[in-house]
Amino acid sequence: MLKRFSYIFMIFLLLFTIGCTVSLPNDVIVEENEITSSEFDVVEGENYYDVEEVAEYIHVYKELPPNYITKSEANKIGWSVKDNDGLVIGGDKFGNREGILPDKEGRQYYEADISAGYTTHRGPLRLVYSNDGLIYYTEDHYENYLQLY
């Protein structure tokens, strides 16, 4: 009898757990992976390309490294990914139109490419960061996000 009761209880617990889970629309994943201390030594005014270092630079200095230019600046100088001269696109406003990232009065998001994703085009790797300190990484062009800060 105890064995049967334990079996029924486990089935009930499993069904209850499945029924109480929260799912995001379109299987969107927003994971938290906050970096709690300075794991990288970033120096103000230096160029950075790696996701962790660029995120740390934004976190510490509240701006992108100097090797980042906006899409508008790139157009003015005729730059393209194929030039591969060390410049990276970043600093343009990100609309969060899908509403996946947390919204707050006065919060503005910006996007920055991660040049490791560059081939003959800009690729899918991006940081999305806010004016109030949130920093997310997406490696699938805004489908899923990993919170870094």
Secondary structure, 3 states (H helix, E strand, C coil): CHHHHHHHHHHHHHHHHHHCCCCCHHHCCEEECCCCCCCCCCCCCCCCCCHHHHHHHHHHHCCCCCCEECHHHHHHHCCCHHHCCCCEEEEEEECCCCCCCCCCCCCCEEEEECHHHCCCCCCCCEEEEECCCCEEEECCCCCCEEECC
